[in-house]
């Protein structure tokens, strides 16, 4: 149990990924609720998502744009003691495009 909880390669990879993104990125992901049917101590689930994202964000409301990603995750969960842990997550993008950079406001 301790080894599962102590293992951090996923956290380190996420920290590296998010640390390399532009500081002015605004990103929102809408996900479906997941329904997990438990059949054993290891089980799987699927979550569908849509990502909206722009670079160059400073503040305020951004006019609606098409999503930059649509796809799904396939997750596996493992029960350790009385706690369910996310064991793996695999991303399956169905549609993907570039992240738009917002134009800078005109200087007066």
Secondary structure, 3 states (H helix, E strand, C coil): CHHHHHCCHHHHHHHHHHHCCCCCCEEEEEECCCCCCCCCCEEEEEEEEEEEEEECCCCCCCCCCCCCEEEEEEEEEEEECCEEEEEEEEEEEEEECCCEECCCCCCC
